[in-house]
């Protein structure tokens, strides 16, 4: 049974989400403001968080930043804010997905399942480490080190990097990345790629403005160069 934490200040919506998620086999915890949401996350240890941005005590982006300070749990933002800038800000702060209200319950559940899959640890039979420059990418442990120091990645950042690393030196098309990292429903969400590529470059490149390893082929895709 997967655990999901719903942080939303609309009681009717929170109840509807809880009822539908429990009916689908999820274990659900709800919180109605940012402070109680952060407390619940520490106590409940969810496998995915549904987060509204318009909370009564603090902005949802503050909750997101608070979560990212100590956990890599996948976060799916659920918001009435439909401006592209809001979506990019949330993704830039570490959200794994962004769903606008109103939404279809079956689509939300599909996105939650995809987020959980991305966040789950995989069991590998042997340790495989790819070395690219001063980067060490450990597929079995889902860890990345730069010059010997661990680099913290969100589950989605890792999934993006892992796909490129398993195809190191080859161009990975945008459509393939969106399909394998986010799912078939995301084929047109190319802004996700731009945001996450920028985040990875900030964490992995010596000069993010002039990347040596994570290279963009405009309009085509990305390559992790040796």
N, C-alpha and C positions, 0 to 999 in steps of 0.2 A: 504494500500500500504506500503510494507516494504521499509525501507531506507537502501541503501548500499553505502559505501564509497570505491572507488577503488583507491589505491595508487600504481601507476606503471609508470615507466618512458618510457615505450614503447608506443608511441602515437597510433600506429595501433592497438595494443592489447587492450589498454584502450578504444579506440573507439568501437572495436568489442564487448568487454564486456558490454559497456554502451548500445549499440544497442540491444544486445540479452537480457540483463536484463530488459531494458525498455519494450521490446516486451513481456516479461513474466510478466509485471505488477509491476516491481520494480521502486522505485524512486532512481535515481543514481546521485552521485556526484563523480567527478574524481579529482585527484591531481597527479602531476608528480614528486614530490620530497618529502623528509621527512618533511621539515618545513611546506610546504603548506598542507601536509596531516594532520599534527597535528593541524594546524589552522582550517582546514575543519572539523575535528572530533569535535572540540569544538563548532563550529558554526552550523554544520549540524545535530548533534546528531544522527548518524546512528545506526541502529539496528544490523549491522554486518559490519566488515571492511575486505576488500580483500587487502592484503599487500605483495608487492614484497620486497625481501630482498636486491636486487641490485639497490639501488637508488643513484642518482648522488651526493647528498650533505651529506648523512650519511647512514650508514648501516641500513637495515630494522630492525635489532634487537634493535637499538637505538630508532627507532620509536615505536616499541613494548613496550620497557621499559617506554618510555614517556607516552604512552597510559595507561599502567597499573599503572602509578602513580596516576591516578585520575578517571579512568573509568573501568568498568567490561565488556564493549561491547565485544561480541565475535569477535575474529580475526582469519581469515583464511589466512594463509601464502600461497602465490602463487610464486613459485620460481623454477629457473632452477637448483638450487643446489640439488643434489640427494644423497649426502652423509648422512649416518645415523646420524653422529655427528651434522650436521646442523639441521636436523629435531629434534633431542633431545634437542639441545640448544634452538630452537624456542619454543618448547613445555614447556621447563623448565622455560622460561621467561614469559609464560602466554598465548601463542597462543592456540587456541582451535582446530585447525586442520592444516594440511600441505598438499598442493597439488603441485605436481611437474609438470613443463612444459616439453613437451606439454601435454595438458589435453583435456578431452572431456567436451564440454560445459554443457551437460545434467548432467554429474557427478558433476561438480562444482556447478551447481544450486541446486542439491540435497543436497550437503554438506552445502551450504549457508542456505537452508531452515532448515536443521537439527540444524545448529548453532543458528539460530534465535529462534527456538523452545526451545533450551536449555537456551537461555538468557532471555526468556520472563518470567515475573512474573505471577504466577498463583493465582487466587482468591480462597481462602479457606473459608468455612462456619464458621469454628471455629479455634481457636488457639490450636495447638497441639505441645507440647514441650517434647522432649525426653532428659532425663538427663543421661549421662554416665560419671561417675567420676566427674571431674570438668568441663565437657563439657555440654552445653545446646544447643540443636539443635531444632530450631523453624521452623517447616515445612511450616506454613502459611506465615511467613514473610521472609522465606529463609535466616535466620540469624543463625550464630553460635557464641557462646560466650565461652571463656575459662577463668575460674576463674572470671567470671563477666565482662571480657573485650571482646568487639566485635572482631571477627576474619574476616578479609577480604578474601573472596574466589572468584575466577573467576566463571563464569557460569558453566564451565565444572567441576571444582573442586566441586562445590555444587551438580551438578547432580550425580557425583560419590559418594559423601558422603551421599546424600539423599537416593540413592538406598541401600547402605549398612545399613544406619540407619533404614530404613523401614523394613529391614530384620535382625535387631540387634541380635547377638548371633548365626546367621545361616551363613553357608558358601554360598557365592554368586559366582557361577562359572564365570570364565573369559569370556566365550562366552556370558553369559547373560549381564555382565557389558558392554562389547563392543557393543552388540546389542542395549541395552536400552539407553546407554549414547551417543554413537557415531553413531549408525545405523548399518543395516545389512551389509553394504559394508566394515565394519571395523573388520570383524571376525578374521583376522590374525594380526591385529596391536597390538600385545601384549606389544610392547614397550611403547605404550601410558599408559598402566596400571602401568608399573613400574615407569614411570616419574611422573604421577599424584599421585600415592600412596606416593612417596617420598615427593612431594610438600605438601600433606596433613599432612604427619607425621611431617614435619618441622614446620607446623603451629599449630598442635593440640597436639602433643605428648611432654611430659616433656623430654624424651630422644629418639629422632627420630631413633637413631641407635638400640635401644632396645624397640620397640613399645609395649605399653600395650594394646591399643585399636584396632588400625588398623593392623590386623594380616594377614600375607600371608601364604597360604597353597601352597607350591611350586608346580607349574604345574596345580593347580586346581582352585584357586580363592582367594577371600578375605573375611574376617569376621570382623565386628565391634563388639568387645567384650565389655561387660558391665564392 
